[in-house]
Amino acid sequence: MDAQVFGKFIEEQRKNKGLTQKALADKIMVTDKAISRWENGHGFPGIEMLEPLSEALGVSLQELMHSQIDTNEVYTKEDVEKLLAQTIQISVSEKLRERRKKTIFFVASVFLVLIILFLLFVGIS
């Protein structure tokens, strides 16, 4: 799935429904910043948000996952399972990336504090 294509699809469907980012965010209980991030292709909603998002936009889960309105296409069970597996993988990858960022920030902060304490200790002695 392409984040840019997915984001443009969400934006188009939101505007077709006459919703602002804030109104859509309120409907699915996320922030308008999350909607903006998705629409700008800077990430995907978590898997738990797909059903509420598809309902709020008035599209099927398959249409949301394919980022296009179906014109009488029929999806097999395998197609749907493949799309859901891809979504889960993307969600897991984003969570791991966020966790790594937080860990790096924490380690850098601890290291900085230790350097400051060392310099203070050396300066006092």
C-alpha angles and dihedrals in degrees: 000000000000114000093210094051091045091050094049090050092053091047093049093048092046091052091045088057090049093242128145119220088255093051092050091046091052091050094055097032101244132113123272086239089063090052090048091049092052093045092050091052095249096128146328132263116260116263090255089062098054098084096045090045093050091048093048091049093044095237132119122255089249092053090048092049093047092042092227138089111254120238099205095307117156119217123209123224088251091056092052093045091050092051093048091048090052091049093050090049092051091048092049092047092052092049091050091049091052091047091051091051091052092047092050091048091049094049092047091049093050090047091051092049090050091051091049092048091048092050091048091048093048090046092052094049 
